[in-house]
């Protein structure tokens, strides 16, 4: 940190941004605080530097779990640059973490207005619609996220859309999405097996449900989880039918 005290403001901000990239949240926060302190010692601080410092500090605070402080810092960045798409996205993350779905939707929607081709924002907004039990809107947003990604590049939206289809009792569509989600990392694939099993139960296909729950238990990285316990309980009931 002593090195940071001796360097120019632009270099200090670059160092802080590198700390963000390296996921060194505490270090990044300290460096952005240092940059802001220097900026306010100047007679005419650079607006671009103020924007970068407030936005970067907001990201660090978000990652550290200080959501209210992050919101304040991100909004200060937006005062200097109202079209900063990333700040709206990060505001959405903060509000989502706080359970404020109205504000999260507003922030994500503003980010989409500014950058309508960002799949991640549609994915996150789809998750908020799911929290509000507005499942058709979840389907719409996750479908857009899938459209914006190269084929096979992502699986998260497939899992989310599959869950929305499940809640809408559109089981064929849900099963197809869960099959796509199974191409992901082992934990996501395991969850997809669990949820697809539920669709088979609702469509009276006990054999397929049994197979998927067995597959889930063989893949899950947390055999003591609530989901794993539910899987074992359901398997016991299914064994009575097979």
Backbone bond lengths (Angstrom), bond angles and torsions (degrees), N, CA, C in turn:
res aa  C-N    CA-C-N  psi(-1)  N-CA   C-N-CA  omega(-1)  CA-C   N-CA-C  phi
1 X - - - 1.463 - - 1.524 111.59 -
2 X 1.353 116.15 -26.31 1.465 119.25 178.65 1.518 110.71 -61.69
3 X 1.341 115.74 -35.32 1.463 119.79 178.57 1.523 110.54 -60.89
4 X 1.345 116.80 -39.07 1.461 121.13 -178.81 1.518 111.33 -62.77
5 X 1.332 117.03 -32.77 1.455 120.58 -177.70 1.523 111.90 -69.23
6 X 1.334 116.72 -20.23 1.459 120.37 -175.30 1.527 113.62 -98.72
7 X 1.318 118.40 -7.57 1.453 119.35 -173.15 1.522 112.14 -100.30
8 X 1.340 116.03 168.12 1.446 121.76 179.77 1.510 112.03 -70.10
9 X 1.332 114.93 164.54 1.455 120.88 -175.25 1.525 112.08 -62.44
10 X 1.324 116.12 -44.44 1.461 118.80 -179.11 1.526 110.78 -61.54
11 X 1.324 116.55 -43.53 1.463 120.42 178.95 1.527 111.05 -65.34
12 X 1.331 116.57 -35.18 1.461 120.84 178.97 1.527 110.63 -63.87
13 X 1.320 116.24 -43.84 1.462 119.88 179.05 1.526 110.64 -65.66
14 X 1.337 116.85 -39.19 1.469 119.57 177.52 1.533 110.27 -62.82
15 X 1.325 116.48 -39.36 1.463 120.04 178.80 1.530 110.29 -64.93
16 X 1.330 116.21 -40.28 1.463 120.44 178.58 1.526 110.79 -64.02
17 X 1.325 116.07 -41.48 1.464 119.82 179.03 1.525 111.42 -66.20
18 X 1.322 116.63 -34.99 1.463 119.98 176.53 1.525 110.34 -66.01
19 X 1.328 116.47 -37.03 1.467 119.96 176.72 1.528 110.48 -62.35
20 X 1.341 116.60 -37.47 1.469 119.72 175.32 1.521 110.52 -61.82
21 X 1.323 116.45 -46.34 1.462 120.49 -179.55 1.522 111.40 -60.87
22 X 1.332 116.22 -33.03 1.463 121.52 179.67 1.526 112.23 -86.49
23 X 1.342 115.99 3.84 1.470 122.86 179.43 1.529 112.25 59.84
24 X 1.329 115.81 33.82 1.464 121.39 174.42 1.526 106.80 -97.67
25 X 1.327 115.13 79.02 1.467 121.00 -168.12 1.518 113.04 -65.30
26 X 1.321 117.83 -43.23 1.472 120.74 -179.69 1.526 110.46 -63.26
27 X 1.321 116.15 -44.93 1.464 120.15 179.48 1.523 110.52 -62.87
28 X 1.326 116.37 -44.24 1.465 120.16 179.62 1.520 110.75 -60.84
29 X 1.326 116.47 -43.79 1.465 120.12 179.46 1.519 111.03 -60.10
30 X 1.318 116.85 -45.24 1.468 120.43 -179.93 1.525 111.57 -62.72
31 X 1.330 116.43 -40.99 1.465 120.18 -179.11 1.527 111.58 -68.01
32 X 1.315 117.33 -40.11 1.464 119.24 178.00 1.534 111.10 -68.02
33 X 1.323 116.96 -35.71 1.469 120.24 175.27 1.527 109.91 -62.04
34 X 1.319 116.00 -42.33 1.456 120.95 178.71 1.530 110.33 -62.91
35 X 1.327 116.19 -41.49 1.465 120.52 179.44 1.523 110.91 -63.66
36 X 1.326 116.94 -42.73 1.466 120.25 179.73 1.527 111.25 -65.02
37 X 1.332 115.96 -39.02 1.466 119.01 178.22 1.527 110.54 -61.32
38 X 1.318 116.67 -40.48 1.469 120.01 177.99 1.526 111.28 -67.94
39 X 1.309 115.93 -40.43 1.469 119.54 -178.29 1.522 111.42 -59.74
40 X 1.318 116.28 -39.83 1.460 119.15 -177.37 1.528 113.02 -80.16
41 X 1.324 116.14 -1.33 1.463 119.76 170.78 1.525 111.15 -88.52
42 X 1.342 116.09 -11.30 1.457 120.45 -178.76 1.529 110.62 -88.61
43 X 1.322 116.20 147.75 1.465 120.22 179.64 1.521 111.51 -66.46
44 X 1.321 117.23 -41.66 1.462 121.79 178.95 1.529 108.58 -131.30
45 X 1.329 116.44 81.87 1.467 119.09 -177.90 1.527 111.55 -63.28
46 X 1.305 115.39 145.64 1.463 121.97 179.48 1.524 110.32 -65.17
47 X 1.336 116.63 128.18 1.463 120.20 178.68 1.525 111.35 -64.75
48 X 1.317 116.53 -36.48 1.469 118.95 179.32 1.523 110.85 -66.76
49 X 1.338 116.60 -38.89 1.462 119.58 177.19 1.529 110.91 -67.00
50 X 1.328 117.12 -40.51 1.464 120.11 177.51 1.524 110.46 -61.19
51 X 1.318 116.06 -43.89 1.463 120.27 179.26 1.519 110.99 -60.92
52 X 1.329 116.37 -48.10 1.464 120.79 -178.65 1.525 111.20 -62.47
53 X 1.317 116.25 -41.54 1.465 119.70 -176.25 1.525 111.68 -70.13
54 X 1.333 117.13 -45.05 1.467 119.68 179.07 1.529 111.01 -66.53
55 X 1.330 115.97 -41.31 1.464 119.02 179.64 1.526 110.68 -65.45
56 X 1.330 116.63 -46.10 1.456 120.08 179.57 1.516 112.41 -62.56
57 X 1.341 115.98 -41.86 1.468 118.86 177.46 1.523 109.94 -62.54
58 X 1.332 116.67 -39.05 1.461 120.20 178.50 1.518 112.18 -61.24
59 X 1.330 116.57 -41.43 1.464 120.60 178.51 1.527 110.22 -63.80
60 X 1.323 116.94 -44.74 1.466 120.48 179.43 1.525 110.84 -61.39
61 X 1.326 116.87 -43.87 1.465 120.60 179.38 1.524 111.37 -64.58
62 X 1.326 116.23 -38.88 1.466 120.37 175.95 1.519 110.48 -58.45
63 X 1.320 116.53 -48.47 1.461 120.53 -177.82 1.529 112.18 -67.25
64 X 1.325 116.31 -26.29 1.465 120.53 178.06 1.525 112.13 -84.59
65 X 1.332 116.37 -5.57 1.464 120.43 177.45 1.512 115.05 87.76
66 X 1.337 117.80 11.57 1.469 121.35 177.99 1.533 108.48 -95.02
67 X 1.321 115.02 75.46 1.463 120.00 -167.12 1.522 113.64 -67.38
68 X 1.314 118.00 -42.00 1.464 119.85 -179.56 1.525 110.91 -64.67
69 X 1.329 116.63 -42.63 1.464 119.72 177.55 1.528 111.09 -65.72
70 X 1.333 115.82 -37.12 1.465 119.84 178.02 1.521 110.58 -63.11
71 X 1.329 116.48 -42.77 1.469 121.02 178.85 1.521 110.37 -58.48
72 X 1.314 116.36 -45.27 1.466 120.27 -179.56 1.523 110.85 -61.19
73 X 1.334 116.90 -44.21 1.464 120.63 -177.98 1.529 111.07 -67.92
74 X 1.323 116.96 -41.77 1.465 120.51 179.63 1.524 111.29 -65.04
75 X 1.324 116.35 -38.66 1.470 119.16 178.60 1.530 111.04 -68.46
76 X 1.327 116.29 -31.65 1.466 118.51 174.73 1.526 110.46 -65.58
77 X 1.330 116.94 -38.58 1.470 120.19 176.47 1.520 110.40 -62.15
78 X 1.333 116.65 -39.70 1.463 120.86 -178.73 1.524 112.45 -70.08
79 X 1.320 116.94 -22.86 1.467 119.12 174.71 1.526 110.46 -64.16
80 X 1.320 116.10 -33.55 1.466 120.55 -179.21 1.531 111.84 -88.79
81 X 1.330 116.81 -29.32 1.469 120.23 179.13 1.531 108.70 -141.19
82 X 1.331 117.90 88.24 1.469 121.99 -173.66 1.524 114.78 -65.43
83 X 1.320 117.84 -12.07 1.467 120.29 -178.92 1.528 112.21 -105.73
84 X 1.315 116.87 24.45 1.464 121.11 -178.83 1.533 109.09 -79.54
85 X 1.309 115.54 94.89 1.466 121.09 -172.87 1.522 112.34 -57.47
86 X 1.329 116.81 -44.63 1.453 120.39 -177.71 1.513 113.31 -60.34
87 X 1.330 116.86 -32.58 1.463 119.90 179.12 1.522 110.50 -66.36
88 X 1.333 117.03 -39.69 1.466 119.70 177.47 1.525 110.63 -65.83
89 X 1.330 116.61 -40.43 1.461 119.70 177.61 1.525 110.59 -60.22
90 X 1.332 116.60 -46.47 1.461 119.86 -179.35 1.524 112.12 -68.73
91 X 1.329 117.28 -32.00 1.462 119.59 171.72 1.525 110.12 -60.16
92 X 1.333 115.54 -43.02 1.460 119.31 177.84 1.516 111.87 -58.37
93 X 1.338 116.99 -42.50 1.462 120.77 177.82 1.522 111.30 -61.19
94 X 1.331 116.31 -41.89 1.469 120.48 179.34 1.521 110.95 -62.62
95 X 1.322 116.09 -50.55 1.464 119.98 -178.18 1.527 111.28 -64.65
96 X 1.325 116.01 -36.47 1.467 119.67 177.67 1.525 109.94 -62.52
97 X 1.333 116.53 -44.45 1.463 120.75 179.56 1.522 111.48 -62.86
98 X 1.333 116.71 -31.34 1.465 121.61 179.54 1.525 112.47 -84.60
99 X 1.336 117.17 -4.70 1.459 120.74 -179.79 1.509 114.64 79.67
100 X 1.328 116.88 12.26 1.469 121.49 179.11 1.530 107.79 -90.96
101 X 1.330 115.82 84.94 1.462 119.35 -173.05 1.522 112.50 -69.32
102 X 1.325 117.88 -32.95 1.469 119.41 178.92 1.527 110.97 -61.56
103 X 1.339 115.87 -48.35 1.465 119.99 -179.36 1.526 111.06 -67.80
104 X 1.334 116.93 -36.33 1.465 120.09 178.41 1.524 110.71 -63.14
105 X 1.331 116.53 -45.03 1.466 120.04 178.57 1.522 111.24 -62.14
106 X 1.322 116.35 -40.78 1.464 120.33 179.43 1.530 110.65 -62.37
107 X 1.332 116.37 -43.67 1.468 120.18 -178.94 1.529 111.21 -67.28
108 X 1.331 116.90 -46.76 1.467 119.40 179.66 1.528 111.24 -63.42
109 X 1.323 116.33 -39.20 1.468 119.43 -179.50 1.521 111.24 -65.17
110 X 1.324 116.41 -37.72 1.466 119.79 177.28 1.531 110.08 -65.89
111 X 1.333 116.83 -39.50 1.466 120.14 177.37 1.528 110.61 -61.99
112 X 1.327 116.60 -38.97 1.465 120.60 179.17 1.521 110.89 -68.09
113 X 1.326 117.41 -37.56 1.468 120.31 176.37 1.527 110.71 -59.04
114 X 1.322 115.41 -40.11 1.465 120.23 -177.71 1.524 112.38 -78.65
115 X 1.328 116.93 -33.75 1.470 121.47 -179.06 1.532 108.32 -141.35
116 X 1.333 116.77 88.87 1.472 120.40 -173.57 1.522 115.17 -77.61
117 X 1.323 117.49 5.65 1.463 120.12 -177.27 1.525 112.55 -118.20
118 X 1.320 117.32 23.44 1.462 121.77 179.68 1.530 108.86 -99.15
119 X 1.319 116.45 105.59 1.466 121.30 -175.89 1.521 112.35 -61.37
120 X 1.330 117.19 -36.65 1.462 120.73 -175.64 1.523 111.55 -62.60
121 X 1.329 117.58 -36.26 1.466 119.95 -179.09 1.526 109.97 -68.25
122 X 1.325 117.04 -41.83 1.468 119.63 176.80 1.529 110.47 -61.52
123 X 1.330 116.10 -41.22 1.459 120.80 179.35 1.526 110.82 -60.85
124 X 1.326 116.26 -46.60 1.467 119.65 -179.21 1.524 110.92 -66.40
125 X 1.331 116.96 -41.98 1.467 118.55 179.44 1.525 110.39 -64.98
126 X 1.328 116.05 -36.13 1.460 119.15 175.81 1.516 111.85 -59.80
127 X 1.341 116.39 -37.00 1.456 120.14 177.43 1.516 112.46 -65.48
128 X 1.323 116.70 -35.53 1.468 120.08 178.09 1.527 110.06 -69.02
129 X 1.338 116.79 -41.47 1.469 119.09 175.47 1.524 110.19 -58.00
130 X 1.333 116.91 -38.14 1.465 120.43 179.18 1.527 110.39 -63.99
131 X 1.335 116.61 -42.41 1.461 120.69 177.52 1.524 111.20 -57.76
132 X 1.325 116.29 -32.55 1.464 121.87 -179.51 1.535 112.47 -89.77
133 X 1.326 115.39 5.89 1.470 122.47 179.55 1.528 112.18 61.69
134 X 1.323 115.92 30.03 1.465 121.24 175.43 1.532 106.81 -102.91
135 X 1.322 113.91 76.95 1.458 120.80 -166.41 1.526 113.42 -70.70
136 X 1.323 118.23 -33.63 1.458 119.23 178.71 1.526 110.72 -64.28
137 X 1.328 116.59 -36.59 1.462 119.91 177.41 1.530 110.60 -69.36
138 X 1.336 116.37 -32.94 1.464 119.49 173.46 1.525 110.08 -60.97
139 X 1.321 116.31 -44.87 1.464 120.70 178.64 1.525 110.44 -58.78
140 X 1.321 116.63 -44.24 1.468 120.43 -177.96 1.524 111.45 -63.13
141 X 1.338 116.91 -46.03 1.470 119.48 -176.96 1.523 112.12 -71.63
142 X 1.332 117.61 -40.96 1.465 118.84 179.79 1.532 110.66 -69.83
143 X 1.322 117.02 -31.38 1.468 119.65 175.55 1.525 110.25 -63.88
144 X 1.328 116.06 -40.80 1.462 119.80 177.88 1.528 110.43 -65.17
145 X 1.325 117.38 -39.30 1.468 120.75 177.77 1.523 110.56 -61.12
146 X 1.324 116.43 -41.43 1.463 120.64 179.29 1.525 110.58 -65.86
147 X 1.324 117.09 -41.19 1.469 121.37 179.48 1.528 111.70 -60.56
148 X 1.324 116.40 -35.20 1.457 120.95 -174.38 1.522 113.32 -81.90
149 X 1.331 117.65 -10.22 1.458 121.23 179.58 1.518 110.25 -102.21
150 X 1.325 117.31 149.20 1.466 119.91 172.93 1.528 110.61 -59.81
151 X 1.302 116.88 152.40 1.461 121.51 -179.18 1.526 109.81 -57.60
152 X 1.334 115.94 129.46 1.454 121.31 177.02 1.515 114.98 78.96
153 X 1.336 118.22 1.79 1.466 120.03 -175.40 1.523 112.58 -79.41
154 X 1.328 116.85 -25.89 1.459 120.07 -176.59 1.519 109.87 -137.10
155 X 1.328 116.09 158.38 1.459 120.54 176.27 1.519 112.29 -132.97
156 X 1.347 118.54 -19.67 1.456 121.43 -179.15 1.517 113.63 -53.11
157 X 1.344 118.51 -48.96 1.465 119.13 178.97 1.523 113.48 -61.88
158 X 1.329 117.43 -29.12 1.467 119.13 176.83 1.523 110.62 -65.87
159 X 1.328 116.69 -42.20 1.461 119.98 177.96 1.521 110.16 -63.81
160 X 1.328 116.91 -44.85 1.466 120.83 -179.47 1.525 111.24 -64.35
161 X 1.327 116.33 -43.71 1.465 118.84 -179.74 1.525 110.59 -68.22
162 X 1.333 116.21 -36.80 1.457 119.49 176.68 1.515 112.05 -59.83
163 X 1.325 116.57 -41.31 1.467 120.47 177.89 1.523 111.10 -64.48
164 X 1.332 116.37 -39.32 1.464 119.80 178.23 1.526 110.54 -65.12
165 X 1.326 116.57 -44.22 1.466 119.78 176.79 1.531 110.70 -60.78
166 X 1.333 116.25 -39.13 1.466 120.06 178.35 1.524 110.67 -60.21
167 X 1.328 116.38 -45.34 1.465 119.84 179.29 1.534 111.38 -66.12
168 X 1.323 116.28 -28.34 1.470 120.86 177.80 1.530 111.77 -85.17
169 X 1.343 116.18 1.12 1.465 123.21 -179.41 1.526 112.28 61.81
170 X 1.325 115.39 30.24 1.463 121.08 173.64 1.534 106.70 -99.57
171 X 1.321 114.93 78.60 1.456 120.98 -165.71 1.530 113.54 -70.88
172 X 1.320 117.79 -37.00 1.464 119.40 179.68 1.526 110.61 -61.84
173 X 1.340 115.79 -44.58 1.464 120.51 178.64 1.525 110.68 -64.86
174 X 1.335 116.61 -40.41 1.464 120.73 179.44 1.526 110.44 -61.95
175 X 1.327 116.77 -45.09 1.462 120.32 -178.66 1.524 111.66 -62.93
176 X 1.325 116.51 -38.36 1.467 120.02 178.46 1.524 111.05 -64.55
177 X 1.335 116.93 -41.13 1.467 120.01 179.58 1.522 111.60 -69.05
178 X 1.329 117.22 -39.57 1.459 119.19 178.42 1.533 110.59 -64.44
179 X 1.331 116.83 -34.16 1.467 119.99 176.48 1.526 110.82 -62.81
180 X 1.334 117.06 -39.13 1.469 120.51 176.37 1.523 110.69 -66.56
181 X 1.329 116.68 -40.70 1.467 120.87 -178.84 1.521 111.52 -64.90
182 X 1.329 117.23 -25.19 1.460 120.50 179.91 1.524 112.86 -68.51
183 X 1.328 117.10 -9.99 1.459 120.96 178.21 1.530 111.48 -82.85
184 X 1.337 116.47 1.97 1.466 121.68 -175.46 1.519 111.24 -87.38
185 X 1.334 114.67 -161.81 1.455 121.22 175.85 1.528 109.04 -63.27
186 X 1.335 117.84 161.06 1.469 120.54 -173.81 1.527 114.65 -55.92
187 X 1.336 118.51 -39.39 1.457 119.01 -176.99 1.524 111.65 -69.33
188 X 1.340 117.26 -41.89 1.464 119.88 176.63 1.519 110.23 -64.65
189 X 1.329 116.79 -40.83 1.462 120.68 177.63 1.523 110.87 -61.48
190 X 1.329 115.98 -39.85 1.464 120.06 178.79 1.524 110.73 -62.93
191 X 1.326 116.80 -45.97 1.461 120.17 179.27 1.524 111.01 -61.63
192 X 1.327 116.56 -39.43 1.461 120.23 178.86 1.524 110.57 -62.08
193 X 1.334 117.35 -39.27 1.466 120.88 176.12 1.525 111.01 -61.12
194 X 1.322 116.03 -43.74 1.466 120.28 -179.52 1.523 110.60 -61.11
195 X 1.330 116.12 -49.09 1.462 118.96 -176.20 1.522 111.87 -70.53
196 X 1.331 117.14 -34.08 1.464 117.92 176.84 1.524 110.14 -65.78
197 X 1.328 116.67 -34.18 1.466 119.84 176.26 1.527 110.95 -58.56
198 X 1.327 116.80 -37.71 1.468 119.86 179.29 1.523 111.12 -64.21
199 X 1.336 116.51 -36.49 1.469 118.55 178.22 1.523 110.28 -67.20
200 X 1.328 116.94 -35.87 1.461 119.76 178.34 1.527 110.79 -67.91
201 X 1.325 116.47 -37.07 1.466 119.49 177.04 1.523 110.30 -62.00
202 X 1.328 115.85 -44.15 1.467 119.50 -178.46 1.523 112.53 -68.96
203 X 1.328 117.04 -19.49 1.471 120.50 178.54 1.534 111.16 -106.82
204 X 1.341 115.63 17.21 1.469 122.36 173.15 1.533 113.45 61.33
205 X 1.326 115.89 35.99 1.464 120.94 175.83 1.528 107.67 -110.79
206 X 1.332 115.32 77.53 1.462 120.84 -173.58 1.525 112.02 -63.81
207 X 1.329 117.31 -36.60 1.459 119.95 -178.19 1.514 112.69 -63.49
208 X 1.331 116.52 -46.06 1.470 120.09 179.45 1.522 110.98 -66.87
209 X 1.339 116.24 -37.41 1.463 120.17 178.01 1.523 110.19 -62.49
210 X 1.324 115.79 -43.30 1.464 120.70 179.46 1.529 110.72 -60.42
211 X 1.329 116.28 -46.26 1.470 120.40 -179.34 1.528 111.32 -61.44
212 X 1.338 116.81 -42.32 1.468 119.80 -178.53 1.524 111.68 -67.81
213 X 1.319 117.09 -37.96 1.467 119.24 179.59 1.529 110.77 -69.02
214 X 1.318 116.76 -37.08 1.465 119.77 174.97 1.523 110.08 -63.02
215 X 1.338 116.04 -42.20 1.468 120.00 178.39 1.520 110.75 -63.54
216 X 1.338 116.24 -40.93 1.468 119.97 178.30 1.527 110.64 -57.95
217 X 1.330 116.92 -48.64 1.464 120.24 -176.94 1.526 111.82 -65.24
218 X 1.320 117.22 -29.33 1.465 119.67 178.98 1.524 111.94 -76.55
219 X 1.348 116.86 -21.89 1.467 120.72 -175.86 1.517 114.15 -102.45
220 X 1.326 117.77 -26.36 1.460 119.16 -172.25 1.523 111.74 -62.09
221 X 1.307 114.99 141.81 1.454 120.24 177.57 1.515 112.92 -88.52
222 X 1.342 116.29 -0.32 1.466 120.32 -178.08 1.528 109.16 -136.32
223 X 1.328 117.44 77.91 1.468 120.44 -177.17 1.524 114.31 -66.91
224 X 1.342 117.52 -9.52 1.464 120.65 178.68 1.527 112.20 -98.25
225 X 1.330 117.48 4.36 1.464 120.74 -176.82 1.522 111.49 -70.89
226 X 1.336 115.18 164.07 1.464 120.81 176.19 1.522 110.75 -60.03
227 X 1.339 116.53 -40.29 1.463 120.30 179.53 1.528 110.91 -62.56
228 X 1.325 116.97 -41.86 1.465 120.56 179.20 1.523 110.84 -64.48
229 X 1.316 116.67 -39.97 1.461 120.39 177.73 1.529 110.64 -63.89
230 X 1.328 116.49 -41.19 1.462 120.33 176.75 1.524 110.63 -62.03
231 X 1.331 116.26 -41.17 1.464 120.17 179.63 1.525 110.84 -60.16
232 X 1.325 116.93 -43.73 1.464 119.87 -179.85 1.528 111.26 -65.21
233 X 1.327 116.36 -39.73 1.469 119.85 179.19 1.529 111.13 -64.97
234 X 1.331 116.30 -42.12 1.468 119.88 179.48 1.523 110.27 -66.03
235 X 1.332 117.04 -39.39 1.466 120.36 178.55 1.528 111.26 -59.93
236 X 1.313 116.67 -39.75 1.462 119.72 178.73 1.523 111.02 -61.09
237 X 1.334 115.78 -39.61 1.466 119.64 178.75 1.527 111.01 -70.28
238 X 1.326 116.37 -38.77 1.464 119.62 -179.19 1.524 111.59 -66.86
239 X 1.327 116.31 -34.13 1.466 119.78 -179.83 1.523 111.58 -60.53
240 X 1.319 116.77 -26.37 1.469 120.64 178.56 1.526 111.69 -72.54
241 X 1.352 114.89 -20.61 1.466 119.61 -176.95 1.518 112.89 -96.43
242 X 1.333 116.12 -16.50 1.471 119.70 -173.69 1.534 112.17 -98.35
